[in-house]
Each structure stands twice: as C-alpha cells, then as structure tokens.
C-alpha cells in the first residue's frame, strides 16, 4: 500500500513543484 501511494504521490508532486 505504501509503495503505490508513494509513487502516485511523488508523480504529481514533481510536476506541481516544477510549476511553482
């Protein structure tokens, strides 16, 4: 559960951080 959750969260986190 933690594995897929981290991957999904890390994906949107990367583009979101780049946008800022």
Residue, then its C-alpha position, 0 to 999 in steps of 0.5 A: x500500500x505504501x509503495x503505490x501511494x508513494x509513487x502516485x504521490x511523488x508523480x504529481x508532486x514533481x510536476x506541481x513543484x516544477x510549476x511553482 
